[in-house]
């Protein structure tokens, strides 16, 4: 699994939005207010929705099926198997862990014969798929709260990588 933060935006805009609740134009002191509100759910931290994060993720299909729980405030663009699975033979590096050689050979035979449905039905859940995810701090906060101690090690890797690379990790962990 590979997780890479591509870009972040919206901090200043989030503080401007937050300042509207206080009828204040100068947002210079709102970093402290944002810090206090980030850990308060129930609408108090909705400014986190305005802080956008783009993440490049290469993960196995079984992880993506869990990630798809977080679809509100999130969009994804992917290496769709619909458009890419028949373009080239598969190699062991296309999987989270190596698969049996006989399965790989069978998949490649089906790819060569352009048997799309058969490839999709036979493709192991450990097949890696790359997606560019556009999400926000509020969603990342929910993911961290719900998945940081999850039994799948990919969740710990995702959470740790995000925390190590976003500009305001304290907004996620409060």
VMD Tcl script that builds the backbone (N, CA, C; Angstrom):
set m [mol new atoms 522]
animate dup $m
set s [atomselect $m all]
$s set {name element resname resid chain x y z} {
  {N N UNK 1 A 0.846 -1.181 0.000}
  {CA C UNK 1 A 0.000 0.000 0.000}
  {C C UNK 1 A 0.888 1.240 0.000}
  {N N UNK 2 A 0.523 2.180 -0.846}
  {CA C UNK 2 A 1.246 3.450 -0.920}
  {C C UNK 2 A 0.232 4.567 -0.713}
  {N N UNK 3 A 0.550 5.496 0.187}
  {CA C UNK 3 A -0.316 6.638 0.478}
  {C C UNK 3 A 0.534 7.894 0.380}
  {N N UNK 4 A 0.093 8.847 -0.427}
  {CA C UNK 4 A 0.855 10.084 -0.594}
  {C C UNK 4 A -0.096 11.275 -0.654}
  {N N UNK 5 A 0.146 12.254 0.216}
  {CA C UNK 5 A -0.634 13.488 0.167}
  {C C UNK 5 A -0.156 14.288 -1.046}
  {N N UNK 6 A -1.071 14.628 -1.937}
  {CA C UNK 6 A -0.713 15.387 -3.134}
  {C C UNK 6 A -0.808 16.893 -2.911}
  {N N UNK 7 A -1.864 17.316 -2.194}
  {CA C UNK 7 A -2.075 18.745 -2.019}
  {C C UNK 7 A -3.116 18.969 -0.927}
  {N N UNK 8 A -3.107 20.170 -0.378}
  {CA C UNK 8 A -4.111 20.605 0.585}
  {C C UNK 8 A -4.509 22.029 0.244}
  {N N UNK 9 A -5.741 22.373 0.567}
  {CA C UNK 9 A -6.214 23.738 0.328}
  {C C UNK 9 A -7.372 24.028 1.267}
  {N N UNK 10 A -7.602 25.314 1.512}
  {CA C UNK 10 A -8.808 25.730 2.201}
  {C C UNK 10 A -8.665 26.170 3.634}
  {N N UNK 11 A -7.453 26.174 4.182}
  {CA C UNK 11 A -7.310 26.571 5.583}
  {C C UNK 11 A -7.793 27.999 5.806}
  {N N UNK 12 A -7.285 28.931 5.030}
  {CA C UNK 12 A -7.691 30.333 5.201}
  {C C UNK 12 A -9.180 30.523 4.929}
  {N N UNK 13 A -9.694 29.826 3.935}
  {CA C UNK 13 A -11.114 29.923 3.621}
  {C C UNK 13 A -11.968 29.341 4.754}
  {N N UNK 14 A -11.483 28.254 5.359}
  {CA C UNK 14 A -12.202 27.655 6.492}
  {C C UNK 14 A -12.244 28.623 7.673}
  {N N UNK 15 A -11.126 29.318 7.918}
  {CA C UNK 15 A -11.108 30.295 9.010}
  {C C UNK 15 A -12.017 31.483 8.714}
  {N N UNK 16 A -12.073 31.895 7.455}
  {CA C UNK 16 A -12.984 32.981 7.086}
  {C C UNK 16 A -14.426 32.558 7.342}
  {N N UNK 17 A -14.770 31.346 6.964}
  {CA C UNK 17 A -16.114 30.843 7.225}
  {C C UNK 17 A -16.402 30.755 8.713}
  {N N UNK 18 A -15.413 30.302 9.467}
  {CA C UNK 18 A -15.562 30.220 10.917}
  {C C UNK 18 A -15.786 31.598 11.530}
  {N N UNK 19 A -15.120 32.601 10.992}
  {CA C UNK 19 A -15.237 33.961 11.541}
  {C C UNK 19 A -16.641 34.537 11.364}
  {N N UNK 20 A -17.393 34.018 10.396}
  {CA C UNK 20 A -18.755 34.513 10.177}
  {C C UNK 20 A -19.632 34.280 11.408}
  {N N UNK 21 A -19.381 33.171 12.093}
  {CA C UNK 21 A -20.172 32.882 13.304}
  {C C UNK 21 A -19.911 33.898 14.401}
  {N N UNK 22 A -18.778 34.556 14.323}
  {CA C UNK 22 A -18.399 35.518 15.362}
  {C C UNK 22 A -18.536 36.969 14.883}
  {N N UNK 23 A -19.003 37.136 13.642}
  {CA C UNK 23 A -19.174 38.454 13.041}
  {C C UNK 23 A -17.882 39.276 13.117}
  {N N UNK 24 A -16.777 38.617 12.752}
  {CA C UNK 24 A -15.452 39.236 12.815}
  {C C UNK 24 A -14.816 39.131 11.430}
  {N N UNK 25 A -14.220 40.201 10.950}
  {CA C UNK 25 A -13.560 40.204 9.642}
  {C C UNK 25 A -12.112 39.720 9.722}
  {N N UNK 26 A -11.415 40.056 10.782}
  {CA C UNK 26 A -9.999 39.699 10.949}
  {C C UNK 26 A -9.897 38.259 11.459}
  {N N UNK 27 A -9.332 37.389 10.645}
  {CA C UNK 27 A -9.253 35.973 11.009}
  {C C UNK 27 A -7.919 35.606 11.654}
  {N N UNK 28 A -7.084 36.568 11.960}
  {CA C UNK 28 A -5.743 36.270 12.469}
  {C C UNK 28 A -5.767 35.484 13.779}
  {N N UNK 29 A -6.784 35.645 14.590}
  {CA C UNK 29 A -6.849 34.923 15.868}
  {C C UNK 29 A -7.660 33.633 15.764}
  {N N UNK 30 A -8.159 33.302 14.588}
  {CA C UNK 30 A -9.052 32.165 14.471}
  {C C UNK 30 A -8.335 30.819 14.391}
  {N N UNK 31 A -7.027 30.828 14.261}
  {CA C UNK 31 A -6.276 29.575 14.343}
  {C C UNK 31 A -6.457 28.924 15.700}
  {N N UNK 32 A -6.454 29.736 16.757}
  {CA C UNK 32 A -6.660 29.222 18.121}
  {C C UNK 32 A -8.084 28.722 18.313}
  {N N UNK 33 A -9.043 29.425 17.760}
  {CA C UNK 33 A -10.442 28.994 17.867}
  {C C UNK 33 A -10.639 27.689 17.090}
  {N N UNK 34 A -10.059 27.618 15.909}
  {CA C UNK 34 A -10.143 26.398 15.105}
  {C C UNK 34 A -9.530 25.230 15.868}
  {N N UNK 35 A -8.410 25.467 16.525}
  {CA C UNK 35 A -7.748 24.419 17.298}
  {C C UNK 35 A -8.669 23.899 18.408}
  {N N UNK 36 A -9.401 24.797 19.058}
  {CA C UNK 36 A -10.327 24.407 20.129}
  {C C UNK 36 A -11.547 23.661 19.580}
  {N N UNK 37 A -12.038 24.081 18.422}
  {CA C UNK 37 A -13.264 23.502 17.869}
  {C C UNK 37 A -13.044 22.211 17.091}
  {N N UNK 38 A -11.827 21.967 16.630}
  {CA C UNK 38 A -11.564 20.796 15.780}
  {C C UNK 38 A -12.004 19.489 16.425}
  {N N UNK 39 A -11.846 19.370 17.709}
  {CA C UNK 39 A -12.200 18.135 18.405}
  {C C UNK 39 A -13.645 18.038 18.835}
  {N N UNK 40 A -14.437 19.048 18.536}
  {CA C UNK 40 A -15.846 19.059 18.947}
  {C C UNK 40 A -16.724 18.714 17.760}
  {N N UNK 41 A -17.351 17.568 17.850}
  {CA C UNK 41 A -18.243 17.152 16.768}
  {C C UNK 41 A -19.604 17.823 16.938}
  {N N UNK 42 A -20.602 17.338 16.228}
  {CA C UNK 42 A -21.938 17.899 16.349}
  {C C UNK 42 A -22.102 19.238 15.656}
  {N N UNK 43 A -21.307 19.496 14.650}
  {CA C UNK 43 A -21.431 20.739 13.892}
  {C C UNK 43 A -20.462 21.819 14.299}
  {N N UNK 44 A -19.858 21.699 15.478}
  {CA C UNK 44 A -18.928 22.729 15.938}
  {C C UNK 44 A -17.650 22.770 15.099}
  {N N UNK 45 A -17.293 21.649 14.499}
  {CA C UNK 45 A -16.064 21.596 13.702}
  {C C UNK 45 A -16.342 21.499 12.201}
  {N N UNK 46 A -17.480 22.007 11.760}
  {CA C UNK 46 A -17.819 21.895 10.335}
  {C C UNK 46 A -16.861 22.666 9.432}
  {N N UNK 47 A -16.067 23.572 10.007}
  {CA C UNK 47 A -15.066 24.271 9.197}
  {C C UNK 47 A -14.063 23.281 8.591}
  {N N UNK 48 A -13.922 22.101 9.214}
  {CA C UNK 48 A -13.005 21.075 8.695}
  {C C UNK 48 A -13.432 20.577 7.316}
  {N N UNK 49 A -14.705 20.713 7.002}
  {CA C UNK 49 A -15.200 20.289 5.692}
  {C C UNK 49 A -14.631 21.158 4.570}
  {N N UNK 50 A -14.220 22.383 4.902}
  {CA C UNK 50 A -13.673 23.309 3.905}
  {C C UNK 50 A -12.183 23.120 3.674}
  {N N UNK 51 A -11.562 22.279 4.476}
  {CA C UNK 51 A -10.124 22.018 4.330}
  {C C UNK 51 A -9.953 20.739 3.513}
  {N N UNK 52 A -9.614 20.913 2.248}
  {CA C UNK 52 A -9.596 19.836 1.265}
  {C C UNK 52 A -8.205 19.207 1.174}
  {N N UNK 53 A -8.188 17.880 1.020}
  {CA C UNK 53 A -6.937 17.127 0.901}
  {C C UNK 53 A -7.075 16.160 -0.271}
  {N N UNK 54 A -6.066 16.166 -1.148}
  {CA C UNK 54 A -5.990 15.202 -2.250}
  {C C UNK 54 A -4.926 14.178 -1.887}
  {N N UNK 55 A -5.302 12.885 -1.983}
  {CA C UNK 55 A -4.415 11.799 -1.584}
  {C C UNK 55 A -4.316 10.787 -2.718}
  {N N UNK 56 A -3.093 10.375 -3.028}
  {CA C UNK 56 A -2.827 9.325 -4.010}
  {C C UNK 56 A -2.674 8.026 -3.221}
  {N N UNK 57 A -3.554 7.060 -3.473}
  {CA C UNK 57 A -3.555 5.808 -2.714}
  {C C UNK 57 A -3.510 4.623 -3.666}
  {N N UNK 58 A -2.568 3.727 -3.411}
  {CA C UNK 58 A -2.462 2.463 -4.142}
  {C C UNK 58 A -2.706 1.375 -3.102}
  {N N UNK 59 A -3.884 0.737 -3.159}
  {CA C UNK 59 A -4.282 -0.200 -2.107}
  {C C UNK 59 A -5.022 -1.391 -2.702}
  {N N UNK 60 A -5.081 -2.488 -1.943}
  {CA C UNK 60 A -5.798 -3.670 -2.439}
  {C C UNK 60 A -7.306 -3.460 -2.458}
  {N N UNK 61 A -7.962 -4.227 -3.310}
  {CA C UNK 61 A -9.411 -4.101 -3.484}
  {C C UNK 61 A -10.168 -4.299 -2.180}
  {N N UNK 62 A -9.692 -5.207 -1.328}
  {CA C UNK 62 A -10.419 -5.451 -0.080}
  {C C UNK 62 A -10.378 -4.229 0.834}
  {N N UNK 63 A -9.318 -3.424 0.763}
  {CA C UNK 63 A -9.253 -2.192 1.553}
  {C C UNK 63 A -10.188 -1.129 0.957}
  {N N UNK 64 A -10.200 -1.041 -0.380}
  {CA C UNK 64 A -11.067 -0.060 -1.029}
  {C C UNK 64 A -12.538 -0.310 -0.705}
  {N N UNK 65 A -12.932 -1.566 -0.577}
  {CA C UNK 65 A -14.339 -1.841 -0.267}
  {C C UNK 65 A -14.703 -1.265 1.102}
  {N N UNK 66 A -13.779 -1.229 2.051}
  {CA C UNK 66 A -14.025 -0.594 3.347}
  {C C UNK 66 A -13.930 0.922 3.240}
  {N N UNK 67 A -12.971 1.415 2.467}
  {CA C UNK 67 A -12.815 2.863 2.321}
  {C C UNK 67 A -14.076 3.497 1.729}
  {N N UNK 68 A -14.759 2.757 0.873}
  {CA C UNK 68 A -15.950 3.290 0.218}
  {C C UNK 68 A -17.062 3.637 1.197}
  {N N UNK 69 A -16.913 3.259 2.464}
  {CA C UNK 69 A -17.836 3.684 3.517}
  {C C UNK 69 A -17.817 5.207 3.633}
  {N N UNK 70 A -16.666 5.817 3.366}
  {CA C UNK 70 A -16.477 7.257 3.532}
  {C C UNK 70 A -16.702 7.970 2.200}
  {N N UNK 71 A -17.940 8.000 1.767}
  {CA C UNK 71 A -18.230 8.601 0.465}
  {C C UNK 71 A -18.775 10.010 0.568}
  {N N UNK 72 A -19.280 10.423 1.733}
  {CA C UNK 72 A -19.773 11.780 1.879}
  {C C UNK 72 A -18.591 12.733 1.988}
  {N N UNK 73 A -18.554 13.739 1.137}
  {CA C UNK 73 A -17.441 14.685 1.152}
  {C C UNK 73 A -16.180 14.130 0.527}
  {N N UNK 74 A -16.306 13.055 -0.226}
  {CA C UNK 74 A -15.141 12.411 -0.834}
  {C C UNK 74 A -15.451 12.061 -2.278}
  {N N UNK 75 A -14.503 12.306 -3.171}
  {CA C UNK 75 A -14.633 11.828 -4.540}
  {C C UNK 75 A -13.349 11.095 -4.903}
  {N N UNK 76 A -13.472 10.172 -5.853}
  {CA C UNK 76 A -12.330 9.350 -6.228}
  {C C UNK 76 A -12.247 9.233 -7.742}
  {N N UNK 77 A -11.027 9.221 -8.237}
  {CA C UNK 77 A -10.758 8.901 -9.630}
  {C C UNK 77 A -9.787 7.732 -9.600}
  {N N UNK 78 A -10.045 6.718 -10.414}
  {CA C UNK 78 A -9.241 5.505 -10.264}
  {C C UNK 78 A -8.725 4.946 -11.579}
  {N N UNK 79 A -7.803 3.998 -11.409}
  {CA C UNK 79 A -7.374 3.142 -12.506}
  {C C UNK 79 A -8.457 2.077 -12.622}
  {N N UNK 80 A -9.527 2.407 -13.258}
  {CA C UNK 80 A -10.669 1.525 -13.345}
  {C C UNK 80 A -10.291 0.204 -13.995}
  {N N UNK 81 A -10.661 -0.891 -13.340}
  {CA C UNK 81 A -10.399 -2.188 -13.960}
  {C C UNK 81 A -11.175 -2.314 -15.262}
  {N N UNK 82 A -12.297 -1.631 -15.357}
  {CA C UNK 82 A -13.092 -1.654 -16.587}
  {C C UNK 82 A -12.247 -1.224 -17.786}
  {N N UNK 83 A -11.416 -0.201 -17.579}
  {CA C UNK 83 A -10.655 0.362 -18.691}
  {C C UNK 83 A -9.213 -0.115 -18.751}
  {N N UNK 84 A -8.688 -0.700 -17.691}
  {CA C UNK 84 A -7.255 -1.011 -17.681}
  {C C UNK 84 A -6.901 -2.488 -17.581}
  {N N UNK 85 A -7.793 -3.329 -17.096}
  {CA C UNK 85 A -7.420 -4.706 -16.774}
  {C C UNK 85 A -6.994 -5.530 -17.992}
  {N N UNK 86 A -7.459 -5.196 -19.168}
  {CA C UNK 86 A -7.090 -5.970 -20.357}
  {C C UNK 86 A -5.950 -5.331 -21.146}
  {N N UNK 87 A -5.338 -4.272 -20.628}
  {CA C UNK 87 A -4.318 -3.523 -21.374}
  {C C UNK 87 A -2.945 -4.169 -21.374}
  {N N UNK 88 A -2.631 -4.972 -20.316}
  {CA C UNK 88 A -1.293 -5.553 -20.212}
  {C C UNK 88 A -1.343 -6.796 -19.332}
  {N N UNK 89 A -0.352 -7.666 -19.464}
  {CA C UNK 89 A -0.294 -8.820 -18.562}
  {C C UNK 89 A -0.031 -8.355 -17.126}
  {N N UNK 90 A -0.564 -9.105 -16.173}
  {CA C UNK 90 A -0.348 -8.801 -14.763}
  {C C UNK 90 A 0.966 -9.406 -14.290}
  {N N UNK 91 A 1.554 -8.785 -13.289}
  {CA C UNK 91 A 2.785 -9.279 -12.661}
  {C C UNK 91 A 2.554 -9.335 -11.156}
  {N N UNK 92 A 3.439 -10.007 -10.445}
  {CA C UNK 92 A 3.269 -10.159 -8.994}
  {C C UNK 92 A 3.174 -8.817 -8.274}
  {N N UNK 93 A 3.839 -7.786 -8.785}
  {CA C UNK 93 A 3.818 -6.464 -8.148}
  {C C UNK 93 A 2.451 -5.791 -8.221}
  {N N UNK 94 A 1.532 -6.372 -8.988}
  {CA C UNK 94 A 0.174 -5.844 -9.073}
  {C C UNK 94 A -0.697 -6.279 -7.894}
  {N N UNK 95 A -0.116 -7.043 -6.965}
  {CA C UNK 95 A -0.867 -7.593 -5.848}
  {C C UNK 95 A -0.214 -7.229 -4.523}
  {N N UNK 96 A -1.041 -7.111 -3.493}
  {CA C UNK 96 A -0.563 -6.777 -2.153}
  {C C UNK 96 A 0.471 -7.800 -1.675}
  {N N UNK 97 A 0.186 -9.070 -1.884}
  {CA C UNK 97 A 1.132 -10.160 -1.613}
  {C C UNK 97 A 1.146 -11.047 -2.847}
  {N N UNK 98 A 2.258 -11.735 -3.098}
  {CA C UNK 98 A 2.323 -12.584 -4.292}
  {C C UNK 98 A 1.194 -13.624 -4.319}
  {N N UNK 99 A 0.690 -13.869 -5.517}
  {CA C UNK 99 A -0.340 -14.892 -5.695}
  {C C UNK 99 A 0.315 -16.127 -6.323}
  {N N UNK 100 A -0.397 -17.233 -6.306}
  {CA C UNK 100 A 0.127 -18.447 -6.905}
  {C C UNK 100 A 0.401 -18.229 -8.391}
  {N N UNK 101 A 1.524 -18.747 -8.863}
  {CA C UNK 101 A 1.894 -18.588 -10.263}
  {C C UNK 101 A 0.849 -19.115 -11.217}
  {N N UNK 102 A 0.195 -20.197 -10.839}
  {CA C UNK 102 A -0.832 -20.781 -11.708}
  {C C UNK 102 A -2.026 -19.830 -11.862}
  {N N UNK 103 A -2.355 -19.104 -10.787}
  {CA C UNK 103 A -3.462 -18.123 -10.867}
  {C C UNK 103 A -3.056 -16.953 -11.744}
  {N N UNK 104 A -1.818 -16.494 -11.567}
  {CA C UNK 104 A -1.319 -15.396 -12.391}
  {C C UNK 104 A -1.317 -15.797 -13.869}
  {N N UNK 105 A -0.868 -17.004 -14.160}
  {CA C UNK 105 A -0.857 -17.487 -15.547}
  {C C UNK 105 A -2.272 -17.556 -16.115}
  {N N UNK 106 A -3.206 -18.049 -15.310}
  {CA C UNK 106 A -4.608 -18.146 -15.762}
  {C C UNK 106 A -5.181 -16.754 -16.039}
  {N N UNK 107 A -4.924 -15.817 -15.132}
  {CA C UNK 107 A -5.395 -14.437 -15.346}
  {C C UNK 107 A -4.821 -13.869 -16.641}
  {N N UNK 108 A -3.523 -14.058 -16.863}
  {CA C UNK 108 A -2.884 -13.514 -18.062}
  {C C UNK 108 A -3.393 -14.177 -19.338}
  {N N UNK 109 A -3.746 -15.452 -19.253}
  {CA C UNK 109 A -4.336 -16.122 -20.414}
  {C C UNK 109 A -5.700 -15.488 -20.727}
  {N N UNK 110 A -6.492 -15.227 -19.695}
  {CA C UNK 110 A -7.804 -14.601 -19.902}
  {C C UNK 110 A -7.640 -13.172 -20.426}
  {N N UNK 111 A -6.624 -12.461 -19.935}
  {CA C UNK 111 A -6.366 -11.104 -20.419}
  {C C UNK 111 A -5.995 -11.146 -21.900}
  {N N UNK 112 A -5.133 -12.076 -22.253}
  {CA C UNK 112 A -4.719 -12.215 -23.654}
  {C C UNK 112 A -5.919 -12.515 -24.561}
  {N N UNK 113 A -6.866 -13.276 -24.041}
  {CA C UNK 113 A -8.059 -13.650 -24.820}
  {C C UNK 113 A -9.193 -12.631 -24.668}
  {N N UNK 114 A -8.903 -11.524 -23.940}
  {CA C UNK 114 A -9.876 -10.436 -23.741}
  {C C UNK 114 A -11.174 -10.919 -23.086}
  {N N UNK 115 A -11.058 -11.815 -22.120}
  {CA C UNK 115 A -12.210 -12.348 -21.391}
  {C C UNK 115 A -12.452 -11.491 -20.148}
  {N N UNK 116 A -13.025 -10.330 -20.370}
  {CA C UNK 116 A -13.179 -9.327 -19.315}
  {C C UNK 116 A -13.930 -9.857 -18.089}
  {N N UNK 117 A -15.106 -10.430 -18.301}
  {CA C UNK 117 A -15.908 -10.909 -17.170}
  {C C UNK 117 A -15.159 -11.972 -16.369}
  {N N UNK 118 A -14.478 -12.869 -17.055}
  {CA C UNK 118 A -13.749 -13.932 -16.364}
  {C C UNK 118 A -12.588 -13.363 -15.543}
  {N N UNK 119 A -11.898 -12.367 -16.096}
  {CA C UNK 119 A -10.797 -11.734 -15.352}
  {C C UNK 119 A -11.351 -11.066 -14.096}
  {N N UNK 120 A -12.417 -10.294 -14.246}
  {CA C UNK 120 A -13.011 -9.609 -13.092}
  {C C UNK 120 A -13.456 -10.610 -12.018}
  {N N UNK 121 A -14.036 -11.733 -12.436}
  {CA C UNK 121 A -14.515 -12.732 -11.479}
  {C C UNK 121 A -13.384 -13.502 -10.802}
  {N N UNK 122 A -12.232 -13.570 -11.429}
  {CA C UNK 122 A -11.107 -14.349 -10.906}
  {C C UNK 122 A -10.092 -13.475 -10.169}
  {N N UNK 123 A -10.132 -12.188 -10.404}
  {CA C UNK 123 A -9.147 -11.269 -9.835}
  {C C UNK 123 A -9.157 -11.333 -8.305}
  {N N UNK 124 A -8.021 -11.639 -7.683}
  {CA C UNK 124 A -7.961 -11.708 -6.215}
  {C C UNK 124 A -8.199 -10.350 -5.570}
  {N N UNK 125 A -8.715 -10.357 -4.347}
  {CA C UNK 125 A -8.987 -9.138 -3.598}
  {C C UNK 125 A -7.707 -8.379 -3.257}
  {N N UNK 126 A -6.575 -9.037 -3.343}
  {CA C UNK 126 A -5.301 -8.378 -3.072}
  {C C UNK 126 A -4.764 -7.582 -4.253}
  {N N UNK 127 A -5.531 -7.545 -5.352}
  {CA C UNK 127 A -5.139 -6.755 -6.523}
  {C C UNK 127 A -5.091 -5.284 -6.133}
  {N N UNK 128 A -3.982 -4.627 -6.451}
  {CA C UNK 128 A -3.802 -3.220 -6.092}
  {C C UNK 128 A -4.486 -2.315 -7.107}
  {N N UNK 129 A -5.180 -1.335 -6.578}
  {CA C UNK 129 A -5.821 -0.340 -7.435}
  {C C UNK 129 A -5.434 1.036 -6.929}
  {N N UNK 130 A -5.078 1.885 -7.845}
  {CA C UNK 130 A -4.665 3.245 -7.505}
  {C C UNK 130 A -5.832 4.203 -7.719}
  {N N UNK 131 A -6.040 5.073 -6.710}
  {CA C UNK 131 A -7.079 6.087 -6.812}
  {C C UNK 131 A -6.531 7.412 -6.286}
  {N N UNK 132 A -6.979 8.471 -6.889}
  {CA C UNK 132 A -6.728 9.809 -6.357}
  {C C UNK 132 A -8.007 10.192 -5.617}
  {N N UNK 133 A -7.874 10.426 -4.333}
  {CA C UNK 133 A -9.020 10.716 -3.474}
  {C C UNK 133 A -9.003 12.190 -3.117}
  {N N UNK 134 A -10.125 12.846 -3.278}
  {CA C UNK 134 A -10.313 14.220 -2.833}
  {C C UNK 134 A -11.270 14.166 -1.653}
  {N N UNK 135 A -10.769 14.556 -0.492}
  {CA C UNK 135 A -11.569 14.473 0.720}
  {C C UNK 135 A -11.318 15.712 1.574}
  {N N UNK 136 A -11.715 15.669 2.815}
  {CA C UNK 136 A -11.508 16.823 3.674}
  {C C UNK 136 A -11.122 16.372 5.081}
  {N N UNK 137 A -10.743 17.336 5.892}
  {CA C UNK 137 A -10.284 17.037 7.245}
  {C C UNK 137 A -11.365 16.385 8.104}
  {N N UNK 138 A -12.607 16.744 7.896}
  {CA C UNK 138 A -13.670 16.150 8.702}
  {C C UNK 138 A -13.797 14.655 8.413}
  {N N UNK 139 A -13.715 14.281 7.149}
  {CA C UNK 139 A -13.756 12.863 6.779}
  {C C UNK 139 A -12.513 12.156 7.327}
  {N N UNK 140 A -11.353 12.782 7.201}
  {CA C UNK 140 A -10.124 12.167 7.719}
  {C C UNK 140 A -10.201 11.990 9.235}
  {N N UNK 141 A -10.837 12.918 9.899}
  {CA C UNK 141 A -11.037 12.798 11.351}
  {C C UNK 141 A -11.912 11.579 11.661}
  {N N UNK 142 A -12.998 11.401 10.908}
  {CA C UNK 142 A -13.870 10.231 11.102}
  {C C UNK 142 A -13.121 8.934 10.834}
  {N N UNK 143 A -12.366 8.908 9.756}
  {CA C UNK 143 A -11.586 7.714 9.439}
  {C C UNK 143 A -10.632 7.396 10.581}
  {N N UNK 144 A -9.921 8.399 11.056}
  {CA C UNK 144 A -8.951 8.174 12.132}
  {C C UNK 144 A -9.642 7.621 13.375}
  {N N UNK 145 A -10.762 8.217 13.768}
  {CA C UNK 145 A -11.483 7.762 14.956}
  {C C UNK 145 A -11.964 6.318 14.810}
  {N N UNK 146 A -12.430 5.964 13.619}
  {CA C UNK 146 A -13.045 4.660 13.416}
  {C C UNK 146 A -12.077 3.556 13.010}
  {N N UNK 147 A -10.952 3.912 12.402}
  {CA C UNK 147 A -10.103 2.875 11.795}
  {C C UNK 147 A -8.671 2.795 12.333}
  {N N UNK 148 A -8.263 3.752 13.175}
  {CA C UNK 148 A -6.869 3.777 13.620}
  {C C UNK 148 A -6.450 2.474 14.296}
  {N N UNK 149 A -7.339 1.833 15.021}
  {CA C UNK 149 A -7.007 0.575 15.700}
  {C C UNK 149 A -7.616 -0.636 14.993}
  {N N UNK 150 A -7.996 -0.491 13.750}
  {CA C UNK 150 A -8.609 -1.575 12.972}
  {C C UNK 150 A -7.619 -2.724 12.793}
  {N N UNK 151 A -8.136 -3.930 12.657}
  {CA C UNK 151 A -7.255 -5.095 12.526}
  {C C UNK 151 A -6.528 -5.181 11.183}
  {N N UNK 152 A -7.045 -4.521 10.159}
  {CA C UNK 152 A -6.305 -4.504 8.887}
  {C C UNK 152 A -5.127 -3.529 9.013}
  {N N UNK 153 A -3.911 -3.987 8.801}
  {CA C UNK 153 A -2.751 -3.105 8.958}
  {C C UNK 153 A -2.741 -1.931 7.980}
  {N N UNK 154 A -3.450 -2.059 6.870}
  {CA C UNK 154 A -3.510 -0.959 5.908}
  {C C UNK 154 A -4.162 0.274 6.523}
  {N N UNK 155 A -5.077 0.094 7.462}
  {CA C UNK 155 A -5.714 1.250 8.091}
  {C C UNK 155 A -4.732 2.008 8.968}
  {N N UNK 156 A -3.910 1.282 9.714}
  {CA C UNK 156 A -2.897 1.972 10.520}
  {C C UNK 156 A -1.915 2.707 9.624}
  {N N UNK 157 A -1.531 2.063 8.527}
  {CA C UNK 157 A -0.601 2.711 7.599}
  {C C UNK 157 A -1.233 3.968 7.011}
  {N N UNK 158 A -2.474 3.869 6.584}
  {CA C UNK 158 A -3.161 5.029 6.024}
  {C C UNK 158 A -3.216 6.159 7.049}
  {N N UNK 159 A -3.707 5.855 8.247}
  {CA C UNK 159 A -3.851 6.888 9.289}
  {C C UNK 159 A -2.505 7.510 9.644}
  {N N UNK 160 A -1.481 6.689 9.835}
  {CA C UNK 160 A -0.167 7.219 10.200}
  {C C UNK 160 A 0.425 8.085 9.094}
  {N N UNK 161 A 0.293 7.639 7.858}
  {CA C UNK 161 A 0.837 8.414 6.738}
  {C C UNK 161 A 0.120 9.753 6.620}
  {N N UNK 162 A -1.189 9.744 6.765}
  {CA C UNK 162 A -1.946 10.998 6.711}
  {C C UNK 162 A -1.477 11.928 7.826}
  {N N UNK 163 A -1.413 11.419 9.053}
  {CA C UNK 163 A -1.015 12.267 10.189}
  {C C UNK 163 A 0.396 12.823 10.034}
  {N N UNK 164 A 1.291 12.042 9.439}
  {CA C UNK 164 A 2.677 12.480 9.259}
  {C C UNK 164 A 2.826 13.515 8.153}
  {N N UNK 165 A 1.823 13.623 7.273}
  {CA C UNK 165 A 2.014 14.447 6.079}
  {C C UNK 165 A 1.019 15.585 5.877}
  {N N UNK 166 A -0.066 15.636 6.626}
  {CA C UNK 166 A -0.978 16.773 6.475}
  {C C UNK 166 A -0.444 17.957 7.267}
  {N N UNK 167 A -0.914 19.138 6.917}
  {CA C UNK 167 A -0.439 20.373 7.559}
  {C C UNK 167 A -0.952 20.548 8.986}
  {N N UNK 168 A -2.138 20.002 9.291}
  {CA C UNK 168 A -2.749 20.213 10.600}
  {C C UNK 168 A -3.208 18.877 11.208}
  {N N UNK 169 A -2.278 17.984 11.541}
  {CA C UNK 169 A -2.681 16.675 12.085}
  {C C UNK 169 A -3.480 16.791 13.384}
  {N N UNK 170 A -3.237 17.867 14.136}
  {CA C UNK 170 A -3.963 18.038 15.406}
  {C C UNK 170 A -5.466 18.209 15.183}
  {N N UNK 171 A -5.887 18.661 14.017}
  {CA C UNK 171 A -7.307 18.791 13.725}
  {C C UNK 171 A -7.943 17.413 13.543}
  {N N UNK 172 A -7.159 16.418 13.181}
  {CA C UNK 172 A -7.646 15.070 12.951}
  {C C UNK 172 A -7.675 14.263 14.252}
  {N N UNK 173 A -6.697 14.472 15.113}
  {CA C UNK 173 A -6.552 13.631 16.296}
  {C C UNK 173 A -7.229 14.161 17.550}
  {N N UNK 174 A -7.675 15.395 17.560}
  {CA C UNK 174 A -8.294 15.975 18.780}
  {C C UNK 174 A -9.514 15.197 19.206}
}
mol reanalyze $m
mol bondsrecalc $m
mol representation Tube
mol addrep $m
